[in-house]
Amino acid sequence: MIKEIGNMDIYLLDQLMKGRISQSSKILDAGCGVGRNSDFFIRNNFDIFGIDIEEGSIQKVKEQIGLWNSHYDSERFSVADLKEIPFPDKEFDFIISSAVLHFSNDRVHFKILFEELVRVLNPGGILFIRMTTKHTLAHLSRHLQDDVYQIPDGSTRYLLDVDYLKDLMTTNKLSFADPFKTVNVEDVRTMAVVVLRKEAKTNIKHYNPVI
């Protein structure tokens, strides 16, 4: 029986319901924090691994795993920096990057993190990204440097530039698995949902981004 959804990101739940994540998928929660998006997969014995740069967050996840699923191997979750993901190339079928990439220091740092995620993604695999974006927000924010802004909620964030994303997609042989989506939260932040598929030998249905 499928156990509770918990606090999973609703847009990630959408991917689950579309059948893009299965029991046979090898999943990476890249920047897992305290495991909000890993909870469901651990409870239901999915093949999921998690990394986060914060040791305290990983310790919390490991404590929670004992409550979520006492038979699950907590060593699947470890401390690591996304700029050097400790897994070989083409290791994962589905990668979660939720509210992580908008902590990039600049465009160079963003590119390094993005391409590390692509490196460990299987051909045909899905990269799920949720992060702040320039769309509907840049003109309300204070530009600090490069793609980094102080946004109206008072925080400093790297804002995704869609044209630059398209350039990275071309270079890394990625396509939109879903249309590009944004949600403006009362003009204090705008979050993008980006679902990308890594090119495989089989034919892929391509979507043009719609903002």
Summary of the structure (lengths in Angstrom):
residues: 211
radius of gyration: 16.8
end to end distance: 37.5
largest distance: 49.8
contacts: 654
relative contact order: 0.13
helix: 29%
strand: 30%
